[in-house]
Amino acid sequence: MALGTATGTFELRFDAGRICLDLLATTHPEERFDSVEVLCAWIVGAGLAPPGTPLTHADASWLTGFCELRGCIAQLVRGGLAPERWSSYDRPTYDIALARVNDIAGVAPPAPRAVRGEDGTLVRRLDHPPECAALLGAIARDALELLTDPAARAGLRECEGDNCPIVYVDTSRGRRRRWCSSEVCGNRERVARHRRRAALTQA
């Protein structure tokens, strides 16, 4: 999903190719999880809960849990991008993050059900309103699956856009994708390139 397609004015992004990487993107260009309302919008936008799922029981502790998991996954993903660069100084931090993600992944994710919608087609619902630990478990499992799959891990890329730290999975043909989003950083690069060319012709 592109900017804001599922969550209105929050400008949340879902174009990194994995839920765990979309979670990392919530820190750029600024902290997005500044309210429980935004977090709940992200949960639905990321597909962790179907639209209409009751999330009124979410509270500030959910923000703490999601931000903690996000920090741990960031440690693992950064290590996965260039493991040869990790010094012995970095290893303890990595190992602590790995242990925490493993623990969180041990909680079963929300159980889905298929029910008939108003038009008769099957739609996804959850057995009951999801608990925070179950949602975090789903994200942690996604991170572990990504980082333990050699083919998926080989597709990890960091956006080449200026000051953009977003990491995504490159599934493009020939693995030539350069930006987290062609519409965001890719467009900025094209505009900057056009301006540079225009300046040269006017010089």
N, C-alpha and C positions, 0 to 999 in steps of 0.2 A: 504494500500500500504506500501511497505517496503522502506528502505532508497533509495532515488534517483531514484525510478522507474518511476516517472512522470516528474522529474525536472532535470535530468542529474547531473551535477557536484555540485549542491547546497546542496545535501544531506539533503533534507527536508523529514520529516517523516509524515506519514498519517496512523498510526496504533493504535491510541488511542480510536477509536470507535465512536468518534463524532467530527464534524468540530470544535466546540468550544475548545475541548481538544487538537486537532491537532494544533490549534493556540497557545495554551499555550506552546506546545513543541518547538516552534520556539525560545525559550530562552536558550535551552540546546543542547549541552554543552556550547554554546556561542550564542550571539545574531545572528540570521539568517537574520533578516530584515535590512541588511546594505545597501541595494540599492533598488530602485524601480523595477529593473529587477528581483530580487529575490522575491519580494512581488508578482509581476505578475505571476511568476512561481508557487508560492504557491497558488494563487487564482485558477489557472487552475488545479494544482495537487489536491487541496482539493475538486474539483468538483463544485466550485461556478460559474465557467464559463467554457463552453465547449472549448476544444482545437480549436484554430483558432479564438477565440473571439478577436476582436480588443481591446487592452488595452493601446494604445499609448497615450491616454489622461491622464493616471495615472501620478501623480507627487509626490513630497516630502510630500505634505499634506496628501496623502494616507498613507504613512508610519506613520505619526503622529496619524492619526485616528485609524489605526489597532493596533498600540502599546498602545494607550489609552484604547481601548476596551479590549485588552489582559490583561492589568493590572486590569481592573474592574472585568473581568471574573475570574481572578486568585483569587481575594478577595472572590468572591462568592463560587467558587469551594473549596477553602481551608476551608471556613466556613461550607460547606456541608459535608466535610470529617469527621469533628468532631465538630458539633455545640455545644456540651456540654462544650467544652473547651473555647469557646469564652467569654471573660470577658466583663463587661460593657465598658471598655476602647476600646475594639475592635469594639463594636457595631456601633458607629458613622461612622467609615470608611466603614464598611460593608453596612450600609444603604445608604451612598453616592454612593458606587459602584452599588448597586441595583437600585437606582433611575436612574443612568446614563444608565445602560443596558436596563432598561425599556424604557427610552426615545429613545435609538438607535433602539430598537426592533419595535418601532412604524412606522418606515419607511418600506414601502413595499419592499420585495426582488425583484430581477430581474425576469421579467415574461418570462417563457420558452415557446418555440414553438416546435412542432414536424414537421420536414420537411423531404422530401425524400432525402436520400444520393445518391451517384453515383451508388450504387448497388441496389437501390430501397428500401432499408430498412429505417425505420424511425430513425432519429437522432435528438438530442436535440440542439436547437439554442436559442439564446436570441433575443428578439424583436429588441434591439438596444444595442450598447456598454454600459455596466453597469456603473452606477455612484458609487462612493465610498460609499455614504450613503446607497444605496440599498444593496451592498455587506455586509457592516457592519450590516445592519438590519437582513440579513439572519443568520449571525453568532450569533447575540444577541438573536434572536428567538430560535436558536438551544440550546443556553445556558439556556434560561428560560424553554424550554420544558424539558431539562435534569433535571434541579434542582427542577422542580415542579412535576415530575413523580416519585412517591415513589419507584417503582420497578427499574427504571433506576438509581436513586440516590443511592439506596442500593448497586448497582454494582460498585460505584466509588472506585477505589483503587489507592494508590500511589506505584510506582515501588519499589520493595525491593532491587534493584541493588544499589551498593555503589555509593553514591553521585548523585543519579538520582532522580530528583524531578517530573518526568513525571507522570501525572495522566491519568488513562484510565478507560474505562468501562469494567468490567469483565463479559463477557457473556459465559464463559466456563462452561462446565458441572460441577456441584458441586461448581462452583465459586472458583476454585483452582488456577487460573492464578496468578503468582507471579511477573512477569516482564512486563514492557511496551512492550517489544519485546523479543521473545525467541531467535531471531537471534542476538540481540544486547546485552542487559543486561543478558539475560539467558545464552548466549554463554560465556560471560565473567565469570559468576559464575561457569559454568562447567569447564572452563579452570583453574580458581583459585582452584577449588576443586581438580582437577587432580594434580595440582602442589603440593598442600598440602599433598595429599596421596603419591606422589612420594617422597617428602621430608621425610615423616615418614618412608618409606621403606628403605631409604638410611641412616637413622640415626642409 
